[in-house]
């Protein structure tokens, strides 16, 4: 069996390489692309709401934005909350 490497075959592989290379291009090297930092905080269901309010306000002052609240983990009373900035 003989394989012929024509111009179309080479151009096709160059295109595939360019697409894959673009996908693996790091986020830091792309100007204008925004990156985020994530943080998980645990809030106890037994704690007074005012304590949670103060903690959430402090996280907001530090630039953290609330993303989601998850059900408590098995065997505990703490609810994980996800933040990003």
Order of alpha helices (4+ residues) and beta strands (2+ residues): alpha-beta-alpha-beta-beta
